[in-house]
């Protein structure tokens, strides 16, 4: 079950994860298979966490997965999830993304 911010409880629906990741990656070089795999991995992670998970935990986990999958998609998802309303919000998020980016050798 997913506990929404309103306190409502709804059944988990992997299709919503696929839809969210799909929207964030639209037009990006991310395959449908990669999206499906990410959603399945996240669902497995959520099931291991217990019978209930919050929508906030789901959003943060999707963001974390997008960070590795496609950084432009990450910023897109973050802009909706975090409710960006100013260009400075995008700048701040990109700085955070670069600060947490693993060093590539």
C-alpha positions as CSV (number, residue, x, y, z in Angstrom):
1,X,0.0,0.0,0.0
2,X,1.1,3.6,-0.7
3,X,0.4,6.2,2.0
4,X,-0.3,9.5,0.2
5,X,0.5,12.9,1.6
6,X,-3.3,13.3,2.3
7,X,-3.1,10.2,4.5
8,X,-5.1,8.1,2.0
9,X,-3.9,4.6,1.4
10,X,-4.0,3.2,-2.2
11,X,-2.7,0.0,-3.7
12,X,0.8,0.3,-5.2
13,X,0.7,0.5,-9.0
14,X,3.9,-0.1,-10.9
15,X,2.3,1.4,-14.0
16,X,2.4,4.8,-12.3
17,X,6.2,4.4,-11.8
18,X,6.6,3.5,-15.5
19,X,4.5,6.5,-16.5
20,X,6.5,8.9,-14.3
21,X,9.8,7.7,-15.5
22,X,8.5,7.6,-19.1
23,X,7.4,11.2,-18.9
24,X,10.7,12.3,-17.4
25,X,12.7,10.4,-20.1
26,X,10.5,11.4,-23.1
27,X,12.8,12.3,-26.0
28,X,15.8,11.1,-24.1
29,X,18.0,8.1,-25.1
30,X,16.4,5.8,-22.5
31,X,14.9,2.6,-23.8
32,X,11.5,1.2,-22.8
33,X,13.4,-1.8,-21.4
34,X,15.5,0.4,-19.1
35,X,12.3,2.1,-17.9
36,X,10.6,-1.2,-17.2
37,X,13.7,-2.6,-15.5
38,X,13.9,0.5,-13.3
39,X,10.2,0.2,-12.3
40,X,10.6,-3.5,-11.5
41,X,13.7,-2.9,-9.4
42,X,11.9,-0.1,-7.5
43,X,8.9,-2.2,-6.9
44,X,11.1,-5.0,-5.5
45,X,12.8,-2.4,-3.3
46,X,9.4,-1.1,-2.0
47,X,8.1,-4.6,-1.3
48,X,11.2,-5.4,0.8
49,X,10.6,-2.3,2.8
50,X,7.3,-3.6,4.2
51,X,3.6,-3.6,3.5
52,X,3.3,0.2,3.3
53,X,5.5,2.9,1.8
54,X,4.9,6.7,1.5
55,X,4.5,8.5,-1.7
56,X,7.4,10.7,-0.6
57,X,9.7,7.6,-0.3
58,X,8.6,6.5,-3.8
59,X,9.3,10.0,-5.3
60,X,12.8,10.1,-3.7
61,X,13.6,6.5,-4.9
62,X,12.5,7.4,-8.4
63,X,14.7,10.5,-8.3
64,X,17.6,8.4,-7.1
65,X,17.1,6.0,-9.9
66,X,16.8,8.7,-12.5
67,X,20.1,10.3,-11.3
68,X,21.9,7.2,-12.6
69,X,19.6,6.6,-15.6
70,X,19.5,10.1,-17.2
71,X,20.4,13.3,-15.6
72,X,18.2,15.5,-17.8
73,X,15.3,13.2,-16.9
74,X,16.3,13.5,-13.2
75,X,16.0,17.3,-13.4
76,X,12.7,17.1,-15.3
77,X,11.2,14.8,-12.6
78,X,12.6,16.9,-9.8
79,X,11.0,20.0,-11.3
80,X,7.6,18.4,-11.0
81,X,8.1,16.4,-7.9
82,X,9.7,19.3,-6.0
83,X,7.4,21.9,-7.5
84,X,10.0,24.2,-9.1
85,X,8.5,27.7,-9.7
86,X,11.7,29.7,-10.4
87,X,14.7,29.2,-12.7
88,X,16.9,29.4,-9.6
89,X,15.3,26.1,-8.5
90,X,16.7,24.4,-11.6
91,X,20.1,25.9,-11.0
92,X,20.1,24.7,-7.4
93,X,19.1,21.2,-8.4
94,X,21.8,20.9,-11.2
95,X,24.4,22.1,-8.7
96,X,23.2,19.4,-6.2
97,X,23.2,16.8,-9.0
98,X,26.8,17.7,-10.0
99,X,27.9,17.6,-6.3
100,X,26.6,14.1,-5.8
101,X,27.7,12.8,-9.2
102,X,30.1,9.9,-8.9
103,X,33.6,10.6,-10.2
104,X,34.2,8.8,-13.5
105,X,37.8,7.5,-14.1
